[in-house]
Structures are given as structure tokens and as C-alpha cells.
Amino acid sequence: DDAEELKHIKNDVGSQLASMECVPRHNTIDCPTLYWAAMPGNAADFPAEESFHTFIEQAVCLFTEETNYRSSLSPFGIKMVDRLTGKPLHLDISDLPMKRGITTNRNKFVLGPSGSGKSFFMNHLVRQYYEQGTHVVLVDTGNSYQGLCEMIRRKTNGADGVYFTYTEEKPISFNPFYTDDYVFDVEKKDSIKTLLLTLWKSEDDKVTKTESGELGSAVNAYIERIRADRSIVPSFNTFYEYMRDDYRRELAEREIKVEKSDFNIDNMLTTMRQYYRDGRYDFLLNSTENIDLLGKRFIVFEIDSIKENRELFPVVTIIIMEAFINKMRRLKGVRKQLIVEEAWKALSSANMAEYLRYMYKTVRKYYGEAIVVTQEVDDIISSPVVKESIINNSDCKILLDQRKYMNKFDAIQSLLGLTEKEKSQILSINMANNPSRLYKEVWIGLGGTQSAVYATEVSAEEYLAYTT
């Protein structure tokens, strides 16, 4: 349509070919014939005199490296959109890349500044994983998943969609001693023992082998008691009463005496008194709702209001760890997903940091995936846990609009091991969006070999469910 534009394009193509040390030859006489032969299905009409024999190495230099967006040939995946055309795509970023050897794990690392659509995209991903049978455990700060959780709770008539948060009117409450089937495996018993040690000892106090052993024995004996007598309500209250009345008496009657310097049960009971009936934190471990988290497929822990509380935060951290490890070990053949939003807040707990390091290295063996979501570049650099364990063990990296970090993107590129091509893709996010469509773009990179920018474009109903 525009002769000047055509001339400009011709010069550009010629200069690019020249940069490959090719001598361009501009056809003028047989242009209509070439145009006709270039149409799909007309290759037989390509003039024989215009073809030539060459070596394969030289021939592939002229191949087009890029391709159109293609849907994954996999039954599992998420719905995304072609950024250029708006065509819906089915995208598998968990199973198919592992099957093809592109990735070695399903873990993901998500980086996006505030306002980039990070939480919106994560809601979109999580909802689709949940609808395909995944057990999802979320550690959130900022109520990003409250709407989705509430929707799931209503849709399942309260059977799923568990939201733990702390308010003065309704404090956060658990019952670590409750299970639907009275099954307490080794991990469950160990997590209860670790929880009790956390309630008793401060971070600086050293736990001796005797203390750990005695507390483990007490937990085991209490579990046997509630199994034998189902009239006892499993809770911290009844455990405390068992320790105070029965276990203390049994200790005193032993043939081999346990010295108070080895295991001071009175000191333990005094310290834990605040979690017992009428104590300051009596609500924390005595929930009467009797929720067995093993069978719940969508669980959200909102930790923003307690992250600074030195009494509550370590306890909630252990409950989160126990909930996911229990799923990981017992739910064989079921997809599991642990997501930690604003990771730096959760990583302020030494227990949680160590747990995430362990999780990123082992969750792959249990058909699971761990996802860390953060918005600040400095959070990545300042945390050795994120830097060494999480990034190195996340074969899928997801980045959103990075214009805010344009000047320091070289540091991100170096840290994440991005190529120049991947950098160009990321910095093109949301730069030329179609004004007639409502969407935000996201870059997804798999194993350092496959990457593309996709659009998160949803229906009005989905928008209302995800938006914060």
C-alpha cells in the first residue's frame, strides 16, 4: 500500500542478509510468480531455475527460528492467551517440560513489582490447578487469595476453601492433635513434638536429647490414650492435662529417676500455661472446628498480621510445614502445590527458611511443586536461602512487568541466568498492548531453553474472583 514503506522494508531485509555475509539478490521480473508460489499449497509452482543445491548447515541459517504460539499437547495445563492475536492457548508448565527433559522439577519462581498483575496471574494459575485436582497450600500476606478461597468455600458448601487469618474478633486457631482417622504417622508425631518444643523453648535455648526424647514419648503416649478412649477430645488442653496429671506422676514413679536438670516438666508446664484453658493464647491450639487439613484441597494461611508476633508466628510456621509435609507424604499420586507469597516475610523465620530449602530440593519426588512469589529484587539478593536454594531449584521462572527495575535489570539478569534474548522478551512486556483488549503480559521461561511472553486475559467473572 505504501511504496516508501516497501522500500524501507526491502532495505532492512537486505542489510540483515548482508550482516550474515549473504549477498542479497532482488527479484523484479518474476515477482508475481514468486508471490503465487509462496501461498500455502502452491510450492509445486515454484520456478525450478530459482532453486539451488546447498549444504544443510548453510540452509538452516535461513530458517525462521521463531514460531507462532502453540498449545501444549498435554491434558494438564492453564489457559493463557497469544499476546499478538488474543488466541486462547493451553499451556503446560509443569508436566510436559519434565517429560521432554526441558526441566528437572516443577518448582517455580515468580518475580513482579507491585501493580504488575502478579497476584492476579497467581490467582489465575492456582484456580486452574485446583480445578484439575491439585492440593493447594498458600502462605499469603495481603489477602490476595481471600476472594478465590471464599468462592471455593461457597461452591463446595463449606467442604473446601479453608482460610486462616488473625483478627482481634476472630483469632487464628488450629488443632494439631486432630485427624479424621486417628492416623498419626512418624512425621505427624515429629511435627507435634517440634511444635511443643517451640512453645517451650526460645530460639536461643538449646534442646537436649533427653528433653526431645521425653517430649516425643509423651506425645506418643497421649496419642495412644486418645486412640483407646475416643471420649477424650484431642486438643492442646487435654494434652496439657495429660502431661500435668498422668505423665508427671509416671515420671516420679520411674525406677530410673529423671532429674529436673535433664527434663524440667514443671518449667515446661509453666511456660506452656499461656496456651492452656483461660491462658493468654488459649485459642491458638484448641480449635473446636475439627478441620483435618489432609483432606482439604485449598488452604490459605494469611500471616501478615502475625509476622511480627514472636509468640504466634513460629507456631503458625510449624502448622504450615506440618500441613504440607503430611500431604506430601500421605497423598501419593496426587499433585500438591505450596505457594509462598511475599517470601521475605515468611523467610524471616529461621524454621520457615530451612523448611523452604528442604522443600525445594525434595518436593519433586512426591509429585509436588513449590512456588515462591516476591516483588522486590533486593529480597532475592539479600536472602541466601532464595539466592542459593530456591532460584537454583526453580526450573520455571515467571517474570511480570519489570519496567520499574529497568535500570538495575542487569543484576536480575545475572542472578537468574537470563540470556540476552530472554532479557529482550521480558523488557518488552506490556510495551505494545492492544488498547481494545484488557490484559497484562507475563514472561514464562522453562529450563533456560524455552521462553515466551503470554497474556493473562480473563472473563469478567474471573476478573471479579481474582481482583484485590
C-alpha positions as CSV (number, residue, x, y, z in Angstrom):
1,D,0.0,0.0,0.0
2,D,2.9,2.3,0.8
3,A,5.8,2.4,-1.7
4,E,8.1,4.2,0.7
5,E,7.4,1.6,3.5
6,L,8.1,-1.2,1.0
7,K,11.4,0.4,0.0
8,H,12.3,0.7,3.7
9,I,11.4,-3.0,4.4
10,K,13.5,-4.1,1.3
11,N,16.5,-2.2,2.6
12,D,16.1,-3.6,6.1
13,V,15.9,-7.2,4.8
14,G,18.9,-6.6,2.5
15,S,21.0,-5.2,5.3
16,Q,20.2,-8.1,7.7
17,L,21.1,-10.6,5.0
18,A,24.4,-8.7,4.4
19,S,25.2,-8.9,8.1
20,M,25.0,-12.7,7.7
21,E,27.6,-12.4,4.9
22,C,25.0,-13.2,2.3
23,V,24.7,-11.2,-1.0
24,P,21.1,-10.3,-1.5
25,R,19.5,-10.5,-4.9
26,H,16.4,-8.5,-5.5
27,N,13.9,-10.2,-7.9
28,T,12.0,-7.8,-10.1
29,I,10.7,-9.6,-13.2
30,D,9.1,-12.7,-11.7
31,C,7.7,-11.2,-8.5
32,P,4.1,-12.3,-9.4
33,T,5.2,-15.9,-9.9
34,L,7.1,-16.0,-6.6
35,Y,4.2,-14.4,-4.8
36,W,1.9,-17.1,-6.2
37,A,4.3,-19.9,-5.3
38,A,4.7,-18.6,-1.7
39,M,1.0,-19.2,-1.0
40,P,0.2,-22.3,1.1
41,G,-0.2,-25.4,-1.2
42,N,1.5,-23.7,-4.2
43,A,5.1,-24.9,-3.7
44,A,4.9,-27.0,-6.8
45,D,4.7,-23.9,-8.9
46,F,8.0,-22.5,-7.5
47,P,10.3,-21.9,-10.6
48,A,13.0,-24.6,-10.8
49,E,15.5,-22.1,-12.0
50,E,15.1,-20.1,-8.8
51,S,16.2,-23.1,-6.6
52,F,19.8,-24.3,-5.9
53,H,21.6,-27.1,-4.1
54,T,23.4,-26.2,-0.9
55,F,24.8,-27.8,2.3
56,I,22.4,-28.3,5.3
57,E,24.5,-26.1,7.6
58,Q,24.1,-23.1,5.3
59,A,20.4,-23.8,4.6
60,V,19.3,-23.8,8.2
61,C,20.8,-20.3,8.7
62,L,17.9,-19.1,6.6
63,F,15.3,-20.9,8.6
64,T,12.9,-18.8,10.7
65,E,13.7,-19.5,14.4
66,E,10.5,-18.1,15.8
67,T,7.1,-19.8,15.5
68,N,3.6,-19.0,16.3
69,Y,2.3,-19.6,19.8
70,R,1.3,-23.3,20.2
71,S,-0.8,-25.1,22.7
72,S,0.8,-27.8,24.8
73,L,-0.1,-31.4,23.8
74,S,-0.9,-32.3,27.4
75,P,-4.1,-33.0,29.3
76,F,-2.9,-30.8,32.1
77,G,-2.3,-27.0,31.9
78,I,-3.5,-23.5,32.3
79,K,-5.3,-21.2,29.9
80,M,-3.3,-18.3,28.6
81,V,-3.6,-16.0,25.5
82,D,-1.4,-15.3,22.5
83,R,-0.1,-11.7,23.2
84,L,-0.4,-10.8,19.5
85,T,-3.7,-12.2,18.3
86,G,-5.6,-12.9,21.5
87,K,-6.0,-16.5,20.6
88,P,-6.6,-18.8,23.7
89,L,-3.7,-21.2,24.4
90,H,-3.5,-24.3,26.6
91,L,-0.1,-24.2,28.3
92,D,1.5,-26.9,30.4
93,I,4.4,-25.5,32.5
94,S,4.6,-28.4,35.0
95,D,4.4,-31.9,33.4
96,L,5.2,-31.7,29.7
97,P,8.5,-29.8,30.2
98,M,9.7,-32.5,32.6
99,K,8.6,-35.3,30.2
100,R,10.6,-33.6,27.4
101,G,13.7,-33.1,29.6
102,I,13.4,-29.3,29.4
103,T,13.1,-29.1,33.2
104,T,14.0,-31.4,36.0
105,N,11.5,-30.2,38.6
106,R,8.1,-28.4,38.7
107,N,9.2,-25.6,41.1
108,K,8.6,-22.0,40.1
109,F,10.0,-18.6,41.0
110,V,7.7,-15.6,40.4
111,L,9.0,-12.0,40.4
112,G,6.8,-9.0,39.7
113,P,6.7,-5.5,41.2
114,S,3.6,-4.1,43.0
115,G,0.9,-3.4,40.4
116,S,2.4,-5.7,37.7
117,G,-0.5,-8.1,37.9
118,K,1.4,-10.7,39.9
119,S,-1.3,-11.7,42.4
120,F,-3.9,-11.7,39.5
121,F,-1.8,-14.1,37.5
122,M,-1.2,-16.3,40.5
123,N,-4.9,-16.4,41.3
124,H,-5.5,-17.5,37.6
125,L,-2.8,-20.2,37.8
126,V,-3.9,-21.5,41.3
127,R,-7.6,-21.7,40.3
128,Q,-6.9,-23.8,37.3
129,Y,-4.5,-26.1,39.2
130,Y,-7.2,-26.6,41.9
131,E,-9.9,-27.4,39.3
132,Q,-7.6,-30.1,37.9
133,G,-7.3,-31.9,41.3
134,T,-4.3,-30.2,42.9
135,H,-4.0,-29.8,46.7
136,V,-3.0,-26.2,47.2
137,V,-1.4,-24.7,50.3
138,L,-0.9,-20.9,50.2
139,V,1.1,-18.7,52.6
140,D,-0.2,-15.2,51.9
141,T,0.4,-11.6,53.0
142,G,-2.2,-9.1,51.9
143,N,-5.4,-11.1,51.5
144,S,-4.7,-11.7,47.7
145,Y,-6.5,-15.1,47.7
146,Q,-9.4,-14.3,50.0
147,G,-11.9,-13.8,47.2
148,L,-10.9,-17.1,45.4
149,C,-10.9,-19.0,48.7
150,E,-14.4,-17.7,49.6
151,M,-15.7,-18.6,46.1
152,I,-14.3,-22.2,46.5
153,R,-15.8,-22.5,50.0
154,R,-19.3,-21.4,48.7
155,K,-19.0,-23.7,45.7
156,T,-18.2,-26.7,47.8
157,N,-20.8,-25.8,50.5
158,G,-18.0,-25.4,53.1
159,A,-16.3,-28.7,52.3
160,D,-13.2,-26.9,51.0
161,G,-11.6,-23.5,50.9
162,V,-10.0,-23.0,54.4
163,Y,-8.8,-19.5,55.2
164,F,-6.7,-19.0,58.3
165,T,-6.2,-15.3,59.4
166,Y,-5.8,-13.4,62.6
167,T,-8.1,-10.6,63.8
168,E,-8.9,-9.4,67.3
169,E,-12.5,-10.6,66.9
170,K,-11.6,-14.0,65.4
171,P,-8.0,-15.0,66.3
172,I,-6.3,-17.7,64.3
173,S,-6.9,-21.1,65.7
174,F,-5.7,-24.7,65.0
175,N,-5.9,-28.2,66.5
176,P,-2.6,-30.0,65.7
177,F,-3.8,-33.1,67.6
178,Y,-6.9,-33.7,65.4
179,T,-7.1,-36.1,62.5
180,D,-10.3,-37.5,60.9
181,D,-8.9,-41.1,61.0
182,Y,-6.7,-41.0,64.2
183,V,-3.7,-41.9,62.0
184,F,-0.5,-40.3,63.3
185,D,2.5,-41.2,61.2
186,V,6.1,-40.5,62.2
187,E,6.1,-37.1,60.5
188,K,2.9,-36.1,62.2
189,K,4.3,-37.1,65.7
190,D,7.6,-35.3,65.0
191,S,5.8,-32.1,63.9
192,I,3.7,-32.1,67.1
193,K,6.9,-32.6,69.2
194,T,8.7,-29.8,67.3
195,L,5.6,-27.6,67.9
196,L,5.7,-28.3,71.6
197,L,9.5,-27.6,71.8
198,T,8.9,-24.3,70.0
199,L,6.2,-23.3,72.6
200,W,8.5,-24.2,75.4
201,K,11.9,-23.0,74.3
202,S,13.0,-19.7,72.9
203,E,15.2,-19.7,69.7
204,D,18.4,-19.2,71.8
205,D,17.7,-22.1,74.2
206,K,19.4,-25.4,73.4
207,V,17.2,-28.5,73.3
208,T,18.8,-31.6,74.9
209,K,18.4,-35.1,73.7
210,T,16.6,-36.0,77.0
211,E,14.1,-33.2,76.5
212,S,13.4,-34.1,72.9
213,G,13.1,-37.8,73.8
214,E,10.8,-37.3,76.8
215,L,8.5,-34.9,74.9
216,G,8.4,-37.4,72.0
217,S,7.5,-40.2,74.4
218,A,4.8,-38.0,76.0
219,V,3.2,-37.3,72.6
220,N,3.3,-41.0,71.7
221,A,1.6,-41.9,75.0
222,Y,-1.0,-39.2,74.6
223,I,-1.9,-40.4,71.1
224,E,-2.3,-44.0,72.4
225,R,-4.6,-42.6,75.1
226,I,-6.9,-40.7,72.8
227,R,-7.0,-43.7,70.4
228,A,-8.0,-46.0,73.2
229,D,-10.6,-43.6,74.7
230,R,-12.5,-41.7,72.0
231,S,-14.4,-39.7,74.6
232,I,-11.2,-37.6,75.1
233,V,-11.3,-34.6,72.8
234,P,-7.9,-34.3,71.1
235,S,-6.6,-30.8,71.7
236,F,-3.8,-28.9,73.5
237,N,-6.0,-28.6,76.6
238,T,-6.3,-32.4,77.1
239,F,-2.6,-32.9,76.2
240,Y,-1.6,-30.3,78.8
241,E,-3.8,-32.1,81.4
242,Y,-2.3,-35.4,80.5
243,M,1.2,-34.0,81.0
244,R,0.3,-32.3,84.2
245,D,-1.6,-35.2,85.9
246,D,-0.5,-38.5,84.3
247,Y,2.9,-38.1,82.7
248,R,4.3,-36.1,85.6
249,R,3.2,-38.9,88.0
250,E,4.7,-41.5,85.8
251,L,8.0,-39.7,85.7
252,A,8.1,-39.6,89.5
253,E,7.4,-43.3,89.8
254,R,10.1,-44.4,87.4
255,E,12.8,-46.7,88.7
256,I,15.5,-44.6,86.9
257,K,14.8,-41.0,88.1
258,V,14.7,-38.2,85.5
259,E,16.5,-35.2,87.1
260,K,15.0,-31.7,86.6
261,S,18.2,-30.6,85.1
262,D,17.6,-33.2,82.3
263,F,13.9,-32.6,81.8
264,N,12.1,-30.0,83.8
265,I,8.5,-30.8,83.3
266,D,7.3,-28.1,85.8
267,N,9.2,-25.5,83.9
268,M,7.6,-26.7,80.6
269,L,4.1,-26.7,82.1
270,T,4.6,-23.2,83.5
271,T,5.8,-21.9,80.1
272,M,3.0,-23.6,78.2
273,R,0.3,-22.4,80.6
274,Q,-0.5,-19.5,78.4
275,Y,-1.7,-21.8,75.6
276,Y,-3.9,-23.8,78.1
277,R,-7.5,-23.0,79.0
278,D,-8.1,-19.4,80.1
279,G,-4.5,-18.5,79.2
280,R,-3.4,-15.6,77.0
281,Y,-3.2,-17.7,73.9
282,D,-5.7,-20.4,74.8
283,F,-7.4,-20.0,71.4
284,L,-4.3,-20.9,69.3
285,L,-4.2,-24.7,69.6
286,N,-7.7,-25.6,70.8
287,S,-9.8,-25.1,67.7
288,T,-13.2,-26.8,68.0
289,E,-13.9,-26.7,64.3
290,N,-12.1,-30.0,63.9
291,I,-10.6,-29.5,60.4
292,D,-8.3,-32.2,59.1
293,L,-6.2,-30.3,56.6
294,L,-5.1,-33.5,54.9
295,G,-8.4,-33.8,53.0
296,K,-8.7,-30.1,52.2
297,R,-7.6,-29.1,48.7
298,F,-7.4,-25.3,49.1
299,I,-5.9,-23.9,52.3
300,V,-4.7,-20.3,52.8
301,F,-2.6,-19.1,55.7
302,E,-2.8,-15.2,55.9
303,I,0.3,-14.3,58.0
304,D,0.6,-10.6,57.5
305,S,-1.0,-9.6,60.9
306,I,1.2,-12.0,62.9
307,K,4.5,-12.0,61.2
308,E,6.0,-9.7,63.9
309,N,4.5,-11.7,66.8
310,R,7.3,-13.7,68.3
311,E,4.8,-16.0,70.1
312,L,2.4,-16.8,67.3
313,F,4.5,-16.7,64.1
314,P,6.8,-19.6,65.0
315,V,3.7,-21.7,65.9
316,V,1.8,-20.9,62.7
317,T,5.0,-21.6,60.7
318,I,5.2,-25.1,62.1
319,I,1.5,-25.8,61.5
320,I,2.0,-24.7,57.8
321,M,5.0,-27.0,57.4
322,E,3.2,-30.0,59.0
323,A,0.1,-29.5,56.9
324,F,2.1,-29.6,53.6
325,I,4.5,-32.4,54.6
326,N,1.6,-34.5,55.7
327,K,0.0,-34.1,52.3
328,M,3.3,-34.7,50.6
329,R,4.0,-38.0,52.3
330,R,0.5,-39.4,52.5
331,L,-1.2,-38.3,49.3
332,K,0.6,-40.5,46.8
333,G,-0.1,-39.8,43.1
334,V,-1.9,-36.5,43.9
335,R,-0.5,-33.2,42.7
336,K,0.5,-30.9,45.5
337,Q,1.4,-27.2,45.4
338,L,2.9,-25.0,48.1
339,I,2.9,-21.2,47.3
340,V,4.7,-18.6,49.5
341,E,3.6,-15.0,48.7
342,E,6.0,-12.1,49.6
343,A,8.6,-14.7,50.5
344,W,10.8,-12.4,52.5
345,K,8.2,-12.1,55.3
346,A,7.9,-15.9,55.7
347,L,11.7,-16.3,55.4
348,S,12.2,-14.1,58.4
349,S,11.5,-17.2,60.4
350,A,14.6,-19.5,60.6
351,N,12.3,-22.6,60.7
352,M,10.5,-21.5,57.5
353,A,13.7,-20.6,55.7
354,E,15.1,-24.1,56.4
355,Y,11.8,-25.7,55.5
356,L,11.6,-24.0,52.1
357,R,15.2,-25.0,51.4
358,Y,14.3,-28.6,52.2
359,M,11.0,-28.4,50.2
360,Y,12.6,-27.1,47.0
361,K,15.0,-30.0,47.0
362,T,12.6,-32.8,47.8
363,V,9.1,-31.9,46.7
364,R,9.7,-33.2,43.2
365,K,9.9,-36.8,44.4
366,Y,6.3,-36.5,45.8
367,Y,4.6,-35.2,42.7
368,G,4.6,-31.7,44.1
369,E,5.8,-28.2,43.4
370,A,6.9,-25.2,45.4
371,I,6.4,-21.7,44.2
372,V,7.9,-18.6,45.8
373,V,6.4,-15.2,44.8
374,T,8.2,-11.9,45.5
375,Q,8.1,-8.3,44.3
376,E,11.4,-6.8,45.4
377,V,14.7,-7.5,43.7
378,D,16.6,-6.8,46.9
379,D,14.6,-9.6,48.6
380,I,16.2,-12.1,46.3
381,I,19.7,-10.7,46.7
382,S,19.6,-10.3,50.4
383,S,18.3,-13.8,51.2
384,P,20.9,-16.6,50.8
385,V,18.0,-19.1,51.0
386,V,16.3,-17.6,48.0
387,K,19.5,-17.0,46.2
388,E,21.1,-20.4,46.6
389,S,18.3,-22.9,47.1
390,I,15.1,-21.5,45.6
391,I,16.4,-20.0,42.4
392,N,18.8,-22.8,41.6
393,N,16.0,-25.4,42.1
394,S,13.3,-23.5,40.2
395,D,13.4,-24.6,36.5
396,C,10.3,-22.5,35.7
397,K,10.8,-18.7,36.1
398,I,7.9,-16.3,35.7
399,L,8.5,-12.6,35.5
400,L,6.0,-9.8,35.1
401,D,6.4,-6.1,34.1
402,Q,9.9,-5.1,35.1
403,R,9.9,-1.5,33.8
404,K,10.3,-0.3,37.4
405,Y,13.6,-2.1,37.6
406,M,14.8,-1.2,34.1
407,N,18.0,0.5,35.4
408,K,19.0,-2.4,37.6
409,F,17.8,-5.3,35.4
410,D,21.4,-6.4,34.7
411,A,21.6,-7.6,38.4
412,I,18.3,-9.6,37.9
413,Q,19.6,-11.0,34.6
414,S,22.8,-12.1,36.2
415,L,21.1,-13.6,39.3
416,L,18.5,-15.6,37.2
417,G,21.0,-16.5,34.5
418,L,18.9,-15.0,31.7
419,T,20.1,-14.8,28.1
420,E,20.0,-11.6,26.0
421,K,17.0,-12.9,24.1
422,E,15.2,-13.6,27.4
423,K,16.1,-10.1,28.6
424,S,14.6,-8.6,25.5
425,Q,11.4,-10.6,25.9
426,I,11.0,-9.6,29.5
427,L,11.6,-5.9,28.8
428,S,9.0,-6.0,26.0
429,I,6.2,-6.9,28.5
430,N,3.2,-4.5,28.3
431,M,5.1,-2.2,25.9
432,A,2.7,-2.6,22.9
433,N,-0.6,-3.8,24.4
434,N,-3.7,-3.8,22.2
435,P,-5.8,-0.9,23.6
436,S,-9.0,-2.7,22.6
437,R,-8.3,-5.7,25.0
438,L,-7.9,-5.8,28.8
439,Y,-4.9,-7.9,29.7
440,K,-1.4,-7.9,31.2
441,E,1.5,-9.8,29.9
442,V,3.7,-12.3,31.7
443,W,7.0,-14.0,30.7
444,I,7.4,-17.7,31.3
445,G,10.9,-19.3,31.0
446,L,11.4,-23.1,31.2
447,G,14.8,-24.6,31.9
448,G,16.7,-21.8,30.3
449,T,15.9,-23.2,26.8
450,Q,12.3,-22.3,26.1
451,S,10.6,-18.9,26.9
452,A,7.8,-16.7,25.6
453,V,5.6,-13.8,26.7
454,Y,1.9,-14.6,27.2
455,A,-1.2,-12.5,28.0
456,T,-3.4,-13.1,31.1
457,E,-6.8,-12.3,29.6
458,V,-9.8,-13.5,31.5
459,S,-13.6,-13.3,31.6
460,A,-15.5,-10.7,33.7
461,E,-16.4,-13.4,36.2
462,E,-12.8,-14.5,36.6
463,Y,-11.7,-10.9,36.9
464,L,-14.1,-10.4,39.8
465,A,-12.9,-13.5,41.6
466,Y,-9.2,-12.6,41.3
467,T,-9.1,-8.9,41.7
468,T,-7.8,-7.4,45.0
